Amino acid sequence: MVEMTETSNEKLITKIAVSIMALFLLVSWIPAFGMPLGDSHEGRVLGQFALHMKNFWSMGVVASSFGASWEPFSDIPYTHHPPVLTFLHVIVSSIIGEGLKQIKLISYIAGVLTIPALFSMGKNLGINSKAVTISILFLITTPWWWVYGRLGLGLLPNVLMIGTILAATEKPTKRKTVVASLATFFAVAASWHGVFLFPFLWFQTWRRRKFDQLTFSLMGVSILGGLVILLWVSQGGGLSELGDHIGERVERDWTWNQFAERQWDFAQALLPLWYTILALPALAVGLIDSRTRFLTTSLISMVLVFALVPSNGAWIHDYWNFPILLTLFPGFAVMSEWIFSFIKEKIRLEKTDSITLGGFLLLASSLILVLQPVNLHKRYFDETSDAGELVASTELSSGQKTAWHLPQVPWPTWVSNKWNVPTTSLLNSEDLGTVPSGDIVLFRIDRLPDWLDGKIEFEIENQKGKYATITAHVMKQHVIEVIK
C-alpha cells in the first residue's frame, strides 16, 4: 500500500464533509427539538433533568442536594450517575433560564459537537482524514446513533478524553497537557464509562512517557474527578443506596441464551444490515492495526464489562450498549484507509478532489436513504410525544395527589415534571383498587395489561395517539375477574 499523504485540497474536502455531516444531524434533529417530553428515553432522561433544574432553583443548593433532587418523582436524590450532566444543566439554566428547549439544548449540541470531536480523535490516532470522515459517516447513519446520540452527552466526554490524551502524548506541550487534563476530568466526572476507560488510557500514556508532567497531571485530575463523584453520591442517595441500585442491575431472571437473543434483537432494530455485516471485520481490523489495537481492546473491554456485569440494564434498555459504536469506529476508519490506499495505488484519476467529494455525497445520500430518518423520527419522537401532549392538555383535580399510570408507560419523570406530583405504577387490579375513584389514570391503548378488558377503549375520556387517560372508577369496571 502507498503512504496516504494529504494535500491542502484534500484537507479542505474533509472539513467540508465533516461540516455536511454535522449539518445533517442539526437539520434532521430540529423537528424533535420543540416537541413535548413524552413516553420515550428522551422524555424520561430529560424529564429527570428538568426536575433537577426546577428543584435546584426552588429548593436551593443544599436542600436540592446540589441539583440531585428529583422530587416529586422520588424523595431519594438521584446520584446513580456522576454529576457533570446535572451541573451542566444547572449552569445552562442559570444563563438562559428554564424551559423545554433549554433542557434539550445541551444534549443536542453535544451530539452535533461529537462529529468534529470524532474527526480530531481519528486524526490523532494517525489515520488518514478521509478515512476518518467515512468512519464518522458510518457511525451517524445507524439508527442507534441517530436516535440516542442526542441524549445525555452520548460519546462526547470519552471522545474528547481519548483525542486530547493522544495529542498530548504524541507531542506534549503545556497547552496540550492542560486541555487533556480538563477533558479527562470532564469524562471521569461525567460517566462511569469514563471512570472505567481512564486507567487504560493512563497506562498507555505511562508506557510511552513514564512519569512526566502529563502522566502526573492526568492522574491528579482523575483522582479529583473520583472525589467529586464520591462527594456527590455521599451527600445524595448515599453509598448504600447506590449499592442497592447496582445490586438490582446484576440480578437476572433470564438465561444467557435469552440475553444473547435479546441483544441481537436490539441490534437488528438499531443497526442497519450493512453495518452488522461489517461490524466483525471492523473489530478485527481495529485489533490488528498497531495504531488502534490498544484503544479498540480497551473499548471492547469497557463494552463487555458494562454489558455483562450490570446485565439487567442491557436486558431492559436497548440503548445500554451504545458505546459499541465508538468501539468499532477505529476499525472502520482503518478499513476505509486501506480502501483509499488501494484505490490510490491501482487507479490513476484526474480531478480526484471533485471525485472524492462527489463519491462522499453519493455514499452519504445512500446511507441516509437506508437510515430513513423521517420514519425514525415518527417512531421514536413523534408518536411518543403524544403522551406529553395528552398530559399537558389534562388538568388534575385539586384532590389528586398522585399521577397513576399503568406499567406500559414506564418511569414517567416527564409526568411528574408537568403535573408536579409523584407517580405510581399500577401493577395489577389490587393496586387499582387503592386508587380514589375520581383520580385519573394514564395508559397505552395498544398495550393493555391482561387484567383489563379491551372494551375499555370505548369509554376513554381523553386520547392522543396511542395514549389515553380515564378515571379510576371507569377503569375498575373493566377489570377481568380471575377465576380461582
Sequence and secondary structure as in RCSB ss.txt:
>XXXX:A:sequence
MVEMTETSNEKLITKIAVSIMALFLLVSWIPAFGMPLGDSHEGRVLGQFALHMKNFWSMGVVASSFGASWEPFSD
IPYTHHPPVLTFLHVIVSSIIGEGLKQIKLISYIAGVLTIPALFSMGKNLGINSKAVTISILFLITTPWWWVYGR
LGLGLLPNVLMIGTILAATEKPTKRKTVVASLATFFAVAASWHGVFLFPFLWFQTWRRRKFDQLTFSLMGVSILG
GLVILLWVSQGGGLSELGDHIGERVERDWTWNQFAERQWDFAQALLPLWYTILALPALAVGLIDSRTRFLTTSLI
SMVLVFALVPSNGAWIHDYWNFPILLTLFPGFAVMSEWIFSFIKEKIRLEKTDSITLGGFLLLASSLILVLQPVN
LHKRYFDETSDAGELVASTELSSGQKTAWHLPQVPWPTWVSNKWNVPTTSLLNSEDLGTVPSGDIVLFRIDRLPD
WLDGKIEFEIENQKGKYATITAHVMKQHVIEVIK
>XXXX:A:secstr
       HHHHHHHHHHHHHHHHHHHHHHHHHHTS   SSHHHHHHHHHHHHHHHHHHH TTTTTTTT BTTTBS
S   SS SHHHHHHHHHHHHH SSHHHHHHHHHHHHHHHHHHHHHHHHHTT  HHHHHHHHHHHHTSHHHHHHTT
STTTTHHHHHHHHHHHHHHHS  HHHHHHHHHHHHHHHTT HHHHHHHHHHHHHHHHHH SSHHHHHHHHHHHHH
HHHHHHHHHHTT HHHHHHHHHHHH  SS HHHHHHHHHHHHHHHS HHHHHHHHHHHHHHHHSTTTHHHHHHHH
HHHHHHHHTTHHHHHH TTTTTTHHHHHHHHHHHHHHHHHHHHHHH   SSHHHHHHHHHHHHHHHHHHHH HHH
HHIIIIITTHHHHHHHHH    TT  SEEE TTS   HHHHHHH S EEE  SHHHHHTS TTSEEEEEGGG  T
TB GGGGGG SEEETTEEEEEHHHHHTTB     
